Structures are given as C-alpha cells and as structure tokens.
C-alpha cells in the first residue's frame, strides 16, 4: 500500500504541472514521444519556468543537458501518472481529491505569499531595527582583540632532542635581546613569517588554540614576549603589539543584519496572523456543531471505506 501512495503523490504532481497527461497530438508541438507518452514544447517550457531560478534562467538552461533534463523529468512524471492511473488501487475519485487538495494548498501558499508581501511593504523596517537595536544594544559589541607577532618552532622533521635544542636556541636569542622580527625570519616555521613577519593581526579570544590564546591575552605591554607556549603545532614565542577593548557596535554596522532578521521573523508572524484572521471568520459556526455526532459520522464512514484508504 505504501508503494501505491507514493505513486499517487507523483500523479498529483503530474496533474498540476500540466492539464492533459494523455498523448499530445502532432500539432501540439511535440518534442518528445515515447511509448504513448508525449511532451509538448509548451509543457516543457512551463515546467522550466517553475523549476528554474528566474534570476539565472538563461544561464541555467544553457548548461549541458539542462533542457533534456526538463524533458526527462516531465517524462518520469507523466509515465508514473499513467501507471498510477492504471493501477486497480487508484480510483478516479481519489485522483480528483488529490489534485484538488494539492491545488488548494498551492493556492494557499500563493495567497499567503502575496498578502505577506503587500503587508510588509507598509512596514518601517529601519524604525523597527532602531527599536530592536536600542533594546539589545548590549548584544551588539565587537569583542576584545589582541594583535601579536609570533615565532613557531615546529616539531615536524625534528627529533625530540633536536626540537628541544632549537627551542632553547631561540630562548637564548630572545634573552640576548636580538630583534624579534629578525628571529622570526631566521627561525619561524609558520607561513606567517614569510607572509607578514609573523604578524597575526587582530583576533578575539577562542580563535586560536586555547594555550596560545590564553598566553596572547595575558600580555599587557607592547613588546612583551611570552614563550615557549606549546600547542599541537609546536612551541610558540609570542610578542604583544596592541589590544582593542570590547566596544559597542554603532547602529550603522548592524542595521542591515537586524533588518534581515526582523523581516524573517515578521514573515512568520504575518503568516500566522493572516491564517488566524481567516479561521476567525468561521469560529462562530464551528461552535454550533455537535462534535460527538460528527465524530460518529467520521467513524462510521471510516469503517465502510477503510480498506480503500491509502497507507
């Protein structure tokens, strides 16, 4: 029974994509015909309109085999529809119900989308964003960041003794107050050494490995050096350059992000509100219905037809 139900669903889609699932005549502009299933150009074109990004229609359809995939998909839909309609478990009344049900659901979504769009045009999005920003100003901050230079002694391609010796050599050079940038160029195994003299730029807590981050944020004075700090990459020597304290972000920097978030939330709220308005229209009639009697009718009808209900 589950297989029959899946076929029924595909049949609905076929009916919705085109009115006539039967064989097209030559004057319909048939572009594909196989085993009694024919696809006209009009069917293929309408399908492409509904299943292709309208902002990139030409580019999408110009890809290799894109147009033949349209025909392929339509053939599958029409072929399965024909098979489903020929199944003993599939009745004409069931077919009509499924088509009508899907049609109404599609119209519901179309109506909601159009009505939501109309109502959203009347909303002052910038005003709402300003109000949201005022209420949540504490949430809009740029975190504390530090800027450091670092020298990495990698553990790769070195024995343990060789690694320890190299770390001690770098420590000795730093203690001798040699220029740190020169030491980076001479000893560092990190790509940042060649790229920008070991300068990692500004970064917040949590971006680097914990030991490295903790050491970098512990530094206070420009030029202060800490190390060796061990991570999975090896031993790091870190020199402090600068710090940016946490600060509030101005409204201009978060306005577009806020508006996008508010629009998404408003769409969901408007959808519920519109549906509630429609439901309210019939509430006074619903309360007059005898639910017990209606339940008896449902159960009686189900007993009479349960063998034909799709599973």
C-alpha positions in Angstrom: 0.0 0.0 0.0 2.9 2.4 0.6 4.1 2.0 -2.9 0.6 2.8 -4.2 0.5 6.0 -2.1 3.9 7.2 -3.5 2.6 6.7 -7.0 -0.5 8.7 -6.2 1.7 11.6 -5.0 3.6 11.6 -8.2 0.3 11.5 -10.1 -0.8 14.7 -8.3 2.4 16.5 -9.4 1.8 15.4 -13.0 -1.7 16.8 -13.0 -0.5 20.1 -11.5 2.3 20.5 -14.0 0.0 20.1 -17.0 -3.7 19.7 -17.6 -3.6 16.8 -20.0 -1.4 13.8 -19.1 -2.5 11.9 -22.2 -0.8 11.7 -25.6 -0.3 15.0 -27.3 -1.2 15.5 -30.9 1.4 16.5 -33.6 0.0 20.0 -33.8 0.8 20.5 -30.0 4.5 20.9 -30.9 5.6 17.6 -29.5 9.3 17.5 -28.7 9.5 14.0 -27.1 7.3 11.0 -27.7 7.9 7.5 -26.3 5.6 4.6 -25.6 2.4 6.6 -25.8 3.8 9.4 -23.6 4.2 12.7 -25.4 5.6 16.0 -24.2 4.9 19.3 -26.0 7.1 22.3 -26.0 4.5 24.3 -24.1 4.6 21.7 -21.3 8.4 21.7 -21.2 8.5 25.5 -21.2 6.0 25.8 -18.4 7.9 23.2 -16.3 11.2 25.1 -16.9 9.6 28.4 -15.7 8.5 26.7 -12.4 11.7 24.9 -11.7 14.5 27.3 -12.8 15.9 30.2 -10.9 14.2 33.3 -12.6 17.3 35.4 -12.0 19.5 33.0 -13.9 17.1 31.4 -16.4 19.3 31.6 -19.5 22.4 30.6 -17.7 20.7 27.6 -16.0 19.1 26.3 -19.2 22.3 26.8 -21.2 24.2 24.2 -19.1 24.9 20.9 -20.9 21.8 18.6 -20.9 19.7 21.1 -18.9 16.9 21.2 -21.5 16.9 17.4 -22.0 16.7 17.0 -18.2 13.5 19.1 -18.3 12.1 16.6 -20.8 13.4 13.7 -18.7 11.7 14.9 -15.6 8.5 15.5 -17.4 8.6 12.0 -18.9 9.0 10.5 -15.4 6.1 12.4 -14.1 3.8 11.6 -17.0 4.8 8.0 -17.2 4.3 7.4 -13.5 1.0 9.2 -13.6 -0.2 6.9 -16.4 1.0 3.9 -14.4 -0.7 5.1 -11.2 -4.0 5.9 -13.0 -4.0 2.3 -14.4 -3.5 0.7 -11.0 -6.5 -1.2 -9.6 -5.9 0.5 -6.2 -6.3 4.0 -7.7 -9.8 5.4 -8.3 -11.0 8.3 -10.3 -12.4 9.9 -7.1 -9.1 9.6 -5.3 -7.3 11.2 -8.2 -9.7 14.1 -8.2 -9.4 14.6 -4.5 -5.6 14.6 -4.6 -5.5 17.0 -7.5 -7.9 19.3 -5.7 -6.1 19.1 -2.4 -2.7 19.9 -3.9 -4.2 22.7 -6.0 -5.8 24.3 -2.9 -2.6 24.0 -0.9 -0.7 25.7 -3.7 -3.2 28.5 -3.9 -3.0 28.9 -0.1 0.8 29.3 -0.3 0.4 31.7 -3.2 -2.2 33.8 -1.4 -0.2 33.9 1.8 3.0 34.9 -0.1 1.2 37.7 -1.9 -0.6 39.0 1.2 2.5 38.9 3.3 4.4 40.9 0.6 1.7 43.6 0.5 1.7 44.0 4.3 5.5 44.0 4.5 5.7 46.9 2.1 3.9 49.1 4.7 6.4 48.4 7.5 9.1 50.8 8.5 12.0 48.4 8.7 14.6 50.9 9.7 12.4 52.1 12.5 11.9 48.5 13.8 15.7 47.9 13.5 16.4 51.0 15.6 14.0 49.9 18.3 15.5 46.4 18.3 19.0 47.9 18.5 18.0 50.1 21.5 16.6 47.1 23.3 19.5 44.8 22.6 22.4 47.2 22.5 24.4 45.1 24.9 24.3 42.3 22.4 26.0 44.3 19.6 29.6 44.6 20.6 32.9 43.9 19.0 34.9 41.6 21.3 38.2 42.3 22.9 41.0 41.6 20.4 44.8 41.4 20.6 47.4 41.8 17.9 50.7 39.8 18.2 53.7 38.6 16.3 54.8 35.0 16.8 57.6 32.7 16.1 56.9 29.0 15.8 59.4 26.2 16.3 57.7 23.2 14.6 58.0 19.6 15.9 57.9 18.3 12.3 61.0 16.8 10.9 62.9 17.1 14.2 63.8 14.6 16.8 62.7 15.4 20.3 66.2 16.4 21.3 66.6 18.4 18.1 63.3 20.2 18.9 64.3 21.0 22.5 67.7 22.3 21.3 66.1 24.6 18.7 63.6 26.0 21.3 66.5 26.7 23.7 68.4 28.4 21.0 65.5 30.7 20.3 65.1 31.4 24.0 68.7 32.3 24.2 68.5 34.7 21.3 65.4 36.4 22.8 67.2 36.7 26.2 70.1 38.4 24.3 67.5 41.0 23.2 68.0 40.3 19.5 65.5 41.8 17.2 62.3 39.7 17.3 61.4 40.2 13.7 64.9 39.1 12.6 64.5 36.0 14.8 61.1 35.3 13.2 62.7 35.4 9.7 65.6 33.2 10.8 63.8 30.6 13.0 60.0 30.6 12.5 58.4 27.6 10.7 55.0 29.3 10.4 53.8 30.6 7.0 53.1 34.0 8.6 56.8 34.5 8.9 57.3 34.9 5.2 53.9 36.5 4.6 54.0 39.3 7.1 56.9 38.9 9.5 54.9 36.7 11.9 52.2 39.4 12.5 48.9 37.6 13.1 46.8 40.8 13.1 43.9 41.3 15.5 42.0 38.2 16.7 39.4 37.6 19.5 39.5 35.0 22.3 38.8 31.5 21.1 40.0 31.9 17.5 43.5 30.3 18.3 44.2 27.2 20.2 43.5 27.7 23.9 47.1 27.8 25.2 48.1 30.2 22.5 45.0 32.4 23.1 45.5 32.5 26.9 49.1 33.5 26.5 48.4 36.2 24.0 45.6 37.8 26.0 47.8 37.7 29.2 50.3 40.1 27.7 49.8 43.8 28.6 52.8 45.9 27.4 53.8 46.4 23.7 56.9 44.4 23.1 56.3 42.0 25.9 57.2 38.4 24.9 56.0 35.1 26.3 57.1 31.6 25.4 57.6 28.9 24.8 53.9 28.1 24.6 53.1 24.6 23.5 50.3 23.7 21.1 49.8 20.9 18.6 51.9 22.8 16.1 55.0 23.1 18.3 56.5 25.8 20.5 55.4 29.5 20.1 57.1 32.7 21.2 54.6 35.5 21.2 55.2 39.2 21.3 52.4 41.7 22.1 51.7 44.5 19.7 48.3 46.0 20.6 44.9 45.5 22.1 41.4 46.6 21.1 39.0 46.7 24.0 35.4 45.4 23.7 33.2 48.2 22.3 29.6 48.7 21.2 28.9 48.5 17.5 27.2 51.5 16.0 23.7 51.1 14.6 25.0 51.6 11.1 27.2 48.4 11.3 24.3 46.2 12.3 21.3 47.8 10.6 21.2 45.5 7.6 21.7 42.4 9.7 18.9 43.4 12.0 16.5 44.2 9.2 17.2 40.8 7.6 16.5 39.1 10.9 13.4 41.1 11.6 12.0 40.5 8.1 12.4 36.8 8.6 10.6 36.9 11.9 7.9 39.2 10.6 7.1 36.9 7.7 6.4 34.0 10.1 4.2 36.3 12.3 2.3 37.7 9.4 1.6 34.2 8.1 0.1 33.2 11.4 -1.8 36.4 11.7 -3.4 36.0 8.2 -4.4 32.4 8.9 -5.8 33.4 12.2 -8.0 36.1 10.5 -9.4 33.5 8.1 -10.0 31.0 10.9 -11.8 33.6 12.9 -14.4 34.0 10.1 -15.8 30.6 10.8 -15.3 30.2 14.6 -18.9 31.2 15.4 -20.2 28.5 13.0 -17.8 25.8 14.4 -19.1 26.2 17.9 -22.6 25.4 16.8 -21.5 21.9 15.5 -22.2 18.8 17.6 -18.7 17.3 17.8 -20.0 14.0 19.2 -22.4 13.4 16.3 -19.8 14.5 13.8 -17.3 12.0 15.3 -19.8 9.2 14.9 -20.3 10.0 11.2 -16.5 10.0 10.7 -16.0 6.6 12.4 -19.0 5.1 10.5 -17.6 6.3 7.2 -14.2 5.0 8.0 -15.4 1.5 8.8 -17.1 1.4 5.4 -14.1 2.6 3.4 -11.0 1.7 5.5 -10.0 -1.0 3.0 -9.6 1.6 0.3 -7.7 4.2 2.4 -4.0 4.7 1.2 -1.5 3.6 3.9 
